[in-house]
Amino acid sequence: MKIAILDDYQDAVRKLNCFEMLADHEVKIFNNTVRGLGQLASRLAEVEALVLIRERTHITSQLLGKLPHLRMISQTGRVSTHIDLEACTERGIAVLEGTGSPTAPAELTWALIMAAQRRIPQYVANLKQGAWQQSGLKTSAMPPNFGLGQVLRGQTLGIWGYGKVGRLVAGYGKAFGMNVLIWGREHSLEAARADGFEAAESREAFFEQADVLSLHLRLHDDTRGVVKLDDLLRMKPTSLLVNTSRAELLEENALVSALARNRPGMVAIDVYESEPILQGYSLLRMENVICTPHIGYVERESYELYFSAAFRNILAFDAGDLSSVANPDALTQGRVRR
């Protein structure tokens, strides 16, 4: 079988133990992302099985129309809106859903919180330039001694979304002596209360009270742009906003506009509207913003988990096991490609 793996930026997949599962197949791995339809179609022209690394490449109806040999798309992690599922179904292309773990993104979230609150990236960058014990965060628009940073104990940690990742982050906050405040849909608030956490009285109070506010929502029609500029402007000038979920959760341009008004005081993000981002990306130039290159799930254990599931699903589907198919209608009426 001809298999392609897209967007393996660090050329890591071939070095995983689970890569041996594909030893009997012809596998091509691409290490860079291309956006042009023609170039992407040329790469995948002969491919029968396509492995996607999360949402790094969008699979559109136009692209699928140029891939006559494609039989299946194996997703690392959950299937999301980056795949035109309806178009796959119409063309008889099976989309195979993988598995994942909340541990790595939750730990990265906490690493960003710790790094931001103690101003670690700023101190490190300035030390490399010869400046001892200087965070550089001391413009007149910032609160007094903002550059010193602060401990987490006694602060309020606001978490919007009490799913698998949000639940872990709440536990970390509790372990660090923070007051944990949850916001989300009613079933999330009920689950949080059952675990002993406090639910915010209102959306407004949630943004106003949080010293650290972390977003943990899935992206869909109801959550796209759910965080508004008015929400961010309610935050304290000393507060921190963390987003390791999806950039599109924030209203377009809301974050840059809010930062221009010093609300919140710090931001740490791992996700962007379009990836990879370019060197001139506006938030990269802001000293009170920490940007990481979407590495929430990028670590060895998660890669072994994600790719072993993706490879297993390909082999199982080829052998007639349809249990991982996310679009079973593609299998009806003889439409699925064999």
N, C-alpha and C positions, 0 to 999 in steps of 0.2 A: 504494500500500500504506500502511496505517496503522501507524506505528511509534512505540513509546514508549521513552524512555530514562529510567531511574530513578536517583535519588540523585546527581545531578550537583551536589554541594554548592556548588561555586564557579562554576557556570554557565560551565564551560570548554569543553564539547563543541562548542557551536555556533561557537566561535571557532577550532576546529582546521581545518587545511587539508583533512583527509579528510572533514569534514562535507559538503563539496560532493558527495560520492558519493551522498548521499540527496536531492539537489536536486529530483528528480522525484517525491518521496513526501511524504506528510503526516506530519510528525514532531512529537511532543510531548515536551518535556523537563521533567522534574520535579526541582526543586532541593532538596527536603527529603524525609526518610524518614518514611513512615507505617507503623505497626505493625498497626493495626486491619484485620481481614480485609475488612469492609464498605467501608471507605474506599479500600483498595487495589484491591478488585474494581471499585469505581466508576470509579477512574482508568483502569483497563485494560479496561473493558467492551467497547469496540469495536476493541481493538488486535489486529492480525494478527501483528506481529513485535515482540518485546520484547528490548531490549538491557539487560543487567545489568552494572553496574560491580562487578566482583569479587563478594564475598559480602555486599554491603551490604543486600540484601533476600533473604529466604528464600522459595523458591517451593514451596508445599505442595500436597498433593492437594486440600485444601479450597479453596484459591485457584483452582487450575486448573479445578475444577468450576464456577466462576462466570465463566469466560472462554470463551464459546462460539466466539469468532472467532479465538482465538489459534492460529497455525499453527507458529510457531517461536520459540525463545528463543536469542538469540545472546549467548554468554558472552564477556566480555573476559577473556582468560587461560584458565586450565584450568578445566574443569568439576569441581565439588567437591560436598560433601555438602549445600550450601545449596539445591540443586535436587533435588526428589524425581524422580529419573530414571525410576523405575519407573512413577510416576503419569503422567509425560509420555508414556511409551511406550504405556501403556494407552489414553490419549486421542488418540494419533496426533499428538502435538506433537513436532516435531523439535528437539533440543537441539544447537546448533552450537558446537563448541569452537574457541576462539581461540588466540592465541599470546601469548608474553610474553618478557621478558628478565630475567636475574638482576642486571643491572648496577645499576639504581636501588635495589632493596632491599639489595644488598650495600654500596653506597655509604652509604645511610642507616645501616646497621648500624655502619659505621666512623665516621660522623659522631657517632653516639650514644656510641660508645666513647671517642672523643676528647673530646667535650663532658663526659662523666661523669668521666673520669679527671683532667681539668684543672678540674673544678667550674665550667665556664663558665656554665651557666644560673644557678647560685647567685650567682656573682660579678656577672653582669649585672643580675639582679633587685635585689641589694643596692646596686649602684652607682646604679640609678635611684631608690633611696630615700635617696641621699646618703652611703652607707657605702663608704668607699674601701678596697679590697683586703680585703674581708670576705666569705668564703663562707658564714658562718653555721653551718657543720657542725662544731660543737665542744661537743656535749652530753657529759655525763660518761660516757654509755654508749658513746661512740665511741672508737676507738683514738687515742692521742696524735697531734696534728697531722694528723688525718684530713682536715680542711678544706683543707689545702694542696694536695691532689691529688698526682699522681705521673706520671712519664713512662712510656711503654710499653716502651721498650727494656729487654730482660732479663727482662721479666715473662712469665708463661705464659698463653697464649691457648688456652682450651679450646673446641673446636667440636664440638657434638653434631649430626651429620648432615653428610655430605660429598657433598652434591649440587651443583647448579650454583651456588647462592648460597654455601654453605659453602666450596666450593673457592675462590671469589673472595676471601672474607674471610680464608681461610688465607693466600692470597698477599699480601694487605695486611699481615697480621701479620708474615709473613716479611720484607717490605720494611721494616717498622718495627723489625726486630731482636728480635722476640718469639720465644719458644720455643712452637711450635705443637703442641698435643696434641689428637688426634682421638678421638672416641667415636662409636659407632653400630653398625649391623649389620656382619657380617663382610665383606660385599662392599665396604662403605664404607671399612672399615679397610684392606682390601687395596689399594683405589684410593689411599688416602692414603699408605700406605707406598710405593707405586709412584711417587708424586710427591715422595717424600723427607721426608714428615712422620712424626712419631712417633704411634703408637697408644697410648692409655692401657692400663695393665696391667689395670685393672678399673674398673667404674662408680664404686666408692667412691674409688679413687685419682684418677679424673677430677675429681670434685667437690672433693676435698681439695686438689689441686695447682693448680687454675686460679686465676689472679689476675683474669682476665676470662673469663667463660663465656658463650658465645653459642649460642642454640638455632636450628637450621636443619632442622627436620623438617616433613614434610607431615602434616596432620591426618587420621587415619583411626582405625578401631576399635583398632588396636594401639598407637597413640601418644597417644590421648586420656588425659589424666591420667598420662602416663608419668613426669613429674618429680614426685617425692614430697616431702613435708615433710622426711623423713629425709635426702634428697639435699641439699636446701638448707641444712640444719643442719650438713652436713659442710663447707660453704664457709668460707673465711677471713672474719673480721670486717672485713678491708680489701678484700675482693673485690667484683667487679662482675658482676651478671647482666644479660644483654641478651636481649630477646625481640622479634624483628621477624617472627616466623613466625605462630604461633597462640596465643592465650591459653589455649585448652583443652588445650594440651600439659602444663600444670601442674595438678596435683591441686587440686580446688576448695578455696579458702581457704588453700592452702599458702603462697603468697607473703606474704600479710599476716601469717600466723602466724610465718613465718621472720623477717620484718623486725622483728617485735616482740621477737625474741631476738637482733637485730643480726647475723644471718647470712642473706644476705650484707650487706656494708656499704653497697653502692649498687645500685640497679636502674635500668635504662633500658628502657622498653617502648613499643611502637608498636601493640600489638594488645590487644583486650579481649573479654570473654565476650559482651557486648552492646554494640552501637555504634549511634549515637553515645553516649558516656558522658555522664552528668549532672554538673552542677557540683559536687555533693557527693560525688563518687566518692572512696572512701577513700584510694586511692594518690595522688590529687592533693594531699592535705593533708600528705604526708610530704616533708620537706625533702631526704631522701636518695634520692628517686625522681624520675626524669625521665620525663614522659609526653608523647608526641607523638600526634597524632590520626590514626593509621593512614595515614601518608603514604609508606610504603615504595615504592609504585609511582606516587606522585602527583608527576609532573613532566612537562614538555612532550613530551620525546622518547618516553617510555613511553606517554603518552596517545595520541600519533599512532600508535604501533605497535599498541597494544591496539585502538583504535577503528577504524583502517583495516582490521584483520583482521576485526573484528566486522561492520562494514558490508559488506565484501567477501563475507563468508560469507552474509549475508542475500540479497544480489543474486545470488550464485551459486546458492544453494538455490532461489530463485524461478525461476531459469533452468533448473533441472533438475540442477545439479551437487550431488551428495550427499556429496562427499568430506570435508566437515567435520562430518558428523553423528555425534554421540557415542552415540546410541541407535538404531542401524540397524533394530532390531526394530520401531520405530514406523512404518517404511516398508513393512512386510510386510502382506499380506492386505488391502490397500486401506484401512488404518486412518489413514494420514497425511492430515491435512487439506489440502485444496487449494482 
